[in-house]
Amino acid sequence: APFFDIVMVGSLLPYGLVGDAKTLMTPAVLKMPIFGRLATAIGHLPVPFARPNTVDDFTVDKERMQEISAKLDAHIDAGGHVAIFPEGGLNRADWRQLQQFRAGGLEVAIRHDMEIWGWVMTGSGDCWPSKAAVGGAPAKIRARAVFLHRSAVAAGRALAPNAGPDDVRAQAIALAEDLRRSMQRSLDDLFAGN
């Protein structure tokens, strides 16, 4: 997802959700001028990567991740919402092709039996390319919200029938791939002009 996806999602969400929806972000985004301060003020949480200076290593510091997860769980238990960017980082390759979805954020959705919606967008990478310090280039941006599952628990169990009912990790992995396929179809439709 390009940087501008975060801006677009925030600007198109219902106003009441903007400050209420928390997300997990790479610490580098939280250190950005202006945007990072806004994200921190809203209460977005840093993903504690075990090796933070690598691009393709999504291994987390498990102890610190438990602390972050507890904060996210408390937010949800208090009626809060969560936004997950399941690719886990910027798509620096082909914006027409979604990257592998990470299962970690979906474990949260399963633990809290959340409804799952997807969000796909075209043109945001043209507006704010991943290597640009600041975006704002003219671009035709199209977006679509897609309802995917009413119950993360039911979806996880249906998609991973050989996993035990308490095997949240296996369910989250199966759910991540299902969501990637469904959202890729929606993204392909947007690129086709549908």
ABEGO torsion letter per residue (X at the ends): XBAAAAAAAAAABBAAAAAABBBBBBAAAAABBGAAAAAAAAGBBBBBBABAABAABABBBAAAAAAAAAAAAAAAAAGBBBBBBAAGEBBABBAABBBBBBAAAAAAAAAAGBBBBBBBBBGAAAABBAABABBGBBBBBBBBBBBABABAAAAAAAABAABBAABAAAAAAAAAAAAAAAAAAAAAAAAAGX
